[in-house]
């Protein structure tokens, strides 16, 4: 891919090394730190959120130093700012992902002990889908009309998010993958340890956590359609897009356990995320052309951080009516789940 500072032909080894590091760290995480299923507390979630954020910042500094040495001061600074801006964009859009996680876990009645395992494998799927979308985006964005089309798409998505209303209906039973899974395997009603499948009386059963994982993976693909083009609006370097997305996704799991209980407080965050999508879409489709090919990344970073800070601050300054912790999510001012459907619909109780 010509015109890039990090063409894949010469930096394939870096992609491979970075991917290997991510996989190794995830395996180490599951096999050592979370070998036994347990509910993730605030302190543990805070520590892991800080670790992933520190690793992302350390990588940003290393990327800046390398760019400074390899391409000069201007390019080095631009690379560092673009990574940081891309990381924050993906991180902020991932907050919307967490609202869905809360709904899905409540819908399926997933025990707290098993949520970490589901999110772990969900993160693996998210990393894979982001990698595929980055490759496709790098290929398609070589054409000017595709850049403009993606920018318009992001603006349209932001406008739709802003005016679509607060109540969204969650219907896992209508998801094609979930329906297909139920046709392939009978689904047990009980949760048993951390297993995705059960073997009982000579027959293979899928467990509820597998249904939960399949639905989370399906919804994450839809989020990737928005988030990857949004990062490409910040930078045209596939390596920066790939690494910033990976770090943001890796920290998403810990951030979920850190913020899941407080998401209802950020009732204006949806408008901030919508405005961010509109801004990056505007940058992609028009502002880059006005600024002779590249709108300043430092300005983009300041705008994104400012929108996030204002939307969170206004949410805290003007809180909604107090919501009891045990209130059904269908009454939440943020999003609404459908009436809880019993897992017995299409499921079977497995005798031990």
Protein Blocks (a to p, Z undefined) as FASTA:
>chain_A
ZZiabdfklmmmmmmmmmmmmmmmmmmmmmmmmmpgcdddfklmmmmmmmmmmmmmmmmm
mmmmmmmmmnojklmmmmmmmmmmmmmmmmmmmmmmmmmmmmmmmmnopafklmmmmmmm
mmmmmmmmmmmmmmmmmmmmmpmklmmmmmmmmmmmmmmmmmnojbdcddfklpmklmmm
mmmpccdfbdehjbfbdceehiacddfklmmmmmmmmmmmmmmmmmmmmmmmmpccfklm
mmmmmmmmmmmmmmmmmmmmmmmmmmmlmmmmmmmmmmmmmmmmmmmmmnooiacfklmm
mmmmmmmmmmmmmmmmmccddddfklcfklpckbccdddddfkgopacddZZ
